[in-house]
């Protein structure tokens, strides 16, 4: 059978024509020899893949008597059947699923341009998997004058594609299908029915091995017509494999290597590179040119399928004389019968998409928030909120209360008198920090946030590092005000003996935005802790304070009693005897300061512990606030990055190209 049109659905123009001689196809695209033109109007219901199947079905209907069921297809019928693309035992499906999840998780963090290629690969993979898995679409590509069309005709066994000296000879893709059911694949390539052919039926074993092959002759990739180059690029992105035809003159052409072979190096397993026109080379020149071609392909990064290793197939032939065409036909037969070309092509596409996405998913080192970064952030917040100064103020307040309770009344009276003479007097503890300290405290908070964000984003790819910084900055809005309020809440919660665990809870709630003043621009007060500690509830008194107070009262009474006794003797009310009242009065005078000094010494330990506890409460509250507002959002972004990184690893885990 000579070349006939493999028409698409609805193309019945050729079936309305009369039968043509057996020497070839009619000039207007008519029917094949032996076809009954009368069946063109009676198509079986339920649309067929192409016109040839419809014609065969119509013929079978005529041969079946009315009322009889059509003959059953024998179980040993090995004719190709059309079925959906179902890769068996291939890691392609989980890789595509992982890539789909990767794109879905990344849309909120990456721009549309970065994900465009991955989206295209997913769309093309879905489109290919809906079509026949028993067909392998192979394109023949090359430069002008390389002999593509001659090789195409030689493989088809018929003069299907026009060849000659006129350039360009091929102006549109031309397809030749060895079996039925390829209409969907050709529709995907946008090849019209008038450019679909069938090969010369030879009946040889090589022809049987090519069952399922769909061969596409492409225009010149270096054509002067821009539309031809666009068609080449479009079809090359959709076919399952490519046969690159080069000649001794243009095999090293930079346009071929830089535009096609080098970018498609990862598709080596579905690539054939054929050195044509070896009949023009004398002696051993063909082997030398072929070796140089292999060298150029190796420089392009394309693996060569030598010694049983997977890679591109490189061979030499002459399409004009037929030398080497049989070897290519045999290799194509094994390649087609393997039925894995589409899977390998899609897998290589996934590899290429993953290679493009690698810079936005693979980090340098191990990014994250370590304990050191968290502790440094807590230290900076504690410094900004004045935790250490608040602890010192609380310690001083405790010791001051001890002095007031256990000191001599005369010293306490003198201290009161001195405080009344100073400006501000009794309200000195309520003085707030000057405005420059307000600004300094806010700057400390902002610096702490920037530092922890930079530490967390260190080593992350650009988009994810930006997302981490944005999460930290967004969470830090209102953080100075929250810390300002938290300082008063923390100090007030612990000084009156309440459960200090509630302070941390309050810090978390304040950090989450509960009860925090809005962003009204007020800065956190520098040394807020000092003010609150100085004016908060009085520290709890230890058990020995009443005994100390009683001893101080006794010393005071001794002083008063001794003084009155001496006064009575001086004015003559009592009998003279200065020694005893003087000793009593001296005991009170010496004992009072001694009791005060003893109480001060005893109060140092409790005062220090009280100050440390106040500092700890404020520090933990500030840490809880910072954790809720800054660290948790940053950690959430890092978890999201780890999720997409795991998906990216799943995409590249089963790579067949090692990329």
C-alpha positions, 0 to 999 in steps of 0.5 A: 500500500502506498502513502495514504492520508490518515484523516482526522475526525470529520474529514471525509472528503477523500471517501467521497471520491472514486477509487484511485490506481494502486500507484499512489494517493490522489492529488486532492487527498482522495481515498486509498485503493480498494476503498468503497466511496459509498461508505463515506456518508454512513459513519458508525455512531460514536466518533472514531479516532480517524477516517481509516478506522471509520472506513474499516468499521463501515466495511465490516458493517457491510460484511455483516448480515442484517440482524447478526452481531459483528464478529468478535475480535480473536483473543490473539489479535495483536493489532494496535489498540488505542488506550489511554497513557498508563505508565506502569512501574514508573516513578513519573506519576509520583514526581508529577504529583509532587511537582503539582503540590510544589506549585500549589504550595509556592504560588503565595511565595513565588511569582508567576514567572518562576512557576510558568515552566513547571505549570507548562510541564504539568499541563503537557504531561496531563495532555499526553497522558490522556492520549495513546500510550501505544504510539511514539511520536518522533520528530525529525529535525535539522538544518536546511540541506541536511537531508531530513526529508530524504531520511523521512521518505527513506524510513517511510518507504515512499516519497511522502515529503518533498525534497530537492534543492529549493530552500526551504523545502518543508514549510509545515510539519508532515506526519506519517503514522504506522498504525491507527489511532494517532489522530489525537496525538497529531491534533495535539501537534496541530498537524492538519489531516491533509498533512497526515500520511501512511508509510509504504507497506513492506511487510518486513520484520523492521516494518512490524517493529515500527508499529506504533511509530508516528514520524514527523518531518519538521521545517528547517530550524535555521529557516529564513522564515521566522514562522518555520522556526516557531513551528519547530520550537512548538513541535519539539516541546510536544513530541516524545523523541527527536532525531537530529539530522546533521551533515558534514558541513553544519554538524558544528553549527553554533545555532544548533548546539546553543539553541537546541542540543545544549538546552535539551541535554537532559533529554539525551535518552529520547534523542537521536543524532544522525550524521547524514550524507556520509557518502560525500566523505572519503575514506575514514573522514566519516569516522573522524567527523562522527568522533568530532560530533560526539566530542561536541555533544559531550561538551554540550553536556549530553550523555551518549548512549555507549557501552550500554549506558543510557544516553543519546544515540549517535550514528552515521548514515546516508539517506540517499544511498540507504547506507546505515538507514537499516540500522536506524530503522532497527534502533527505532523499532526497539525504541518504539516497541519499548513504549517508554519514550513518552515517559522518559520525555516527560521525566526529562521535562520534569528534570528541566523544570526542577533544574530551573526551580532549584535556585528558589528551593535549595538553600545554602547550609541549614537555615532555621532558628537555632537556640542561640538566635532565640536566646539572643532575641530574648536578651535583646527584648529583655534589654529593650523592656529594661528587665535587668534594671527592673530587677535592680529596682525591685531589689532596691525597693525590697531593701528600702521597705526593709529599712523602713520597717526595721530602721530607727524612727529618728533616721526614718524621720531624717530621710523623710525630711530630706526627701521633702526638700528635694524637687519631686520629693516623694514622686521620684520613683514615678519619673519616666525615662527621658524621650531619648530613652524612649527612642532608644528602646524602640530602636532596640526592639526593631534591631532585635527583630531585624537580627532574628529575621536575618538569622532565620533567613540566612542561606534561604533562597531569595523568595523564602528569605523575603517571606521570613523577613516580611513575617517578622516585620509584620509581627513586630508591628505594635511589639514595643507598645505590647512590651510597654504594657507587659512590663506593668502587667508582669511586675504587678502580677508578681509583687503582690504574691500572685501565681507568676505562671500567669505572667507568661500567659499574659505575655503570650496573649499580649503578643497575640494582640489581646489587650494591646494598644493600637499602633498609635506611635507611642514608643516603649518607655526606656526603663519601663520596668524600673518605673513599674517596679518602683511604684508597684505593690509592696514586696512581701515581708519575711517572717522575721520582720515582726521580731525585728520591728519589735526589737527596734521598738524595744530599743526606741523605748529604752532610749526614751526611758533612759532619757526621761530617767536622766531628765528626772534626775537633772531636774531633781524629781528623781534621786541622783544616779546617772550611771544606770539611766545613761547605760539604759539610754546608751543601750537603746541608742546603740541597739537601734542602729545595730538592729537596723544594720542586722536587718539590712544584712539579713535582707540582702539575700531575700532582696537579691532573690526578689530582684532576680525573680522580678527580672525573670518574670519580665524577661519571660513575659517579654520572651512570650510576647516576642515568641507569639508575635515574631518567632512563631510567624517566622517558624511557620514560614520556615516550616512552609519552606521545609514542606516545599523543599520536601516536595522538591526533593520528591520531584528530583528523587527519581531523576533519570538524567541526574540533574 
